[in-house]
Amino acid sequence: MYNGFNYQKNKKTSNAIYWRGWQHTCRAGLQTNCFNVDLEEPRIEVRSEAPHNHADDEEVVQQEKCVSQLKKAIGEDATKPVKRVYNTV
């Protein structure tokens, strides 16, 4: 995630990594330097960024986290009513 938007890697060259917006209709792109993702704190430099045609992805990320927490809670105690799990999470 960068500036509230999710990206997925599109391609990599010897000196740059090109990313695209993860939403199917998004035409935004991002270019970064090549970096070693294995490092604990890789130094990432954004070289260019194209505008998005949608609102930021923060709400989508929060929804995904909530659904993940709900699934985990239900998996831990399948006998608990869904409404109670929902209210707890």
C-alpha positions in Angstrom: 0.0 0.0 0.0 1.3 3.5 -0.9 -0.6 6.7 -0.1 -3.8 4.8 0.6 -3.8 2.7 -2.6 -3.0 -0.9 -3.2 -0.7 -1.9 -6.0 0.4 -5.2 -7.5 3.7 -5.8 -9.3 3.4 -5.5 -13.1 7.0 -6.0 -14.3 10.6 -5.6 -13.2 13.6 -4.4 -15.2 17.2 -4.2 -14.2 16.7 -0.7 -12.7 13.0 -0.3 -11.9 9.9 -2.1 -10.7 6.6 -1.1 -12.3 3.4 -1.5 -10.3 -0.3 -1.1 -11.3 -3.4 -0.4 -9.3 -4.9 -3.6 -8.0 -8.5 -2.8 -8.9 -9.4 -4.1 -12.4 -10.6 -0.7 -13.7 -7.7 1.3 -12.2 -5.3 2.7 -14.7 -2.8 4.1 -12.2 0.8 3.1 -12.1 3.8 3.5 -9.9 7.5 3.2 -10.6 10.0 2.4 -7.9 13.7 1.6 -7.8 14.7 -2.0 -7.6 15.1 -3.1 -4.0 15.8 -6.3 -2.1 12.5 -7.4 -0.5 14.4 -9.8 1.7 15.9 -7.0 3.7 14.2 -6.2 7.0 13.9 -2.5 6.0 14.3 -2.2 2.2 15.0 1.3 0.9 12.2 2.0 -1.6 12.3 5.1 -3.8 9.2 6.1 -5.7 10.2 7.6 -9.0 6.8 8.3 -10.6 3.1 7.9 -9.8 0.1 8.2 -12.0 -3.4 9.4 -10.7 -6.1 7.0 -9.7 -9.7 7.1 -11.0 -11.3 5.9 -7.7 -11.3 6.7 -4.0 -8.5 5.3 -1.9 -8.4 1.7 -0.8 -8.3 2.2 3.0 -11.9 1.3 3.4 -11.5 -1.9 1.4 -8.5 -2.9 3.5 -10.4 -2.3 6.7 -13.3 -4.4 5.4 -10.9 -7.2 4.5 -9.3 -7.1 8.0 -12.8 -7.2 9.6 -13.9 -10.2 7.6 -10.6 -12.0 8.3 -11.1 -11.4 12.1 -14.7 -12.6 11.9 -13.6 -15.8 10.1 -10.8 -16.4 12.7 -13.2 -15.9 15.6 -15.8 -18.2 14.1 -13.1 -20.8 13.5 -12.0 -20.6 17.1 -15.5 -21.3 18.5 -18.0 -22.5 15.9 -20.7 -22.9 18.6 -20.9 -19.1 19.3 -23.7 -17.4 17.5 -22.7 -15.3 14.5 -24.3 -12.1 15.9 -22.3 -12.5 19.2 -19.0 -13.0 17.2 -19.9 -9.9 15.1 -20.5 -7.8 18.1 -17.3 -9.0 19.8 -15.1 -8.3 16.7 
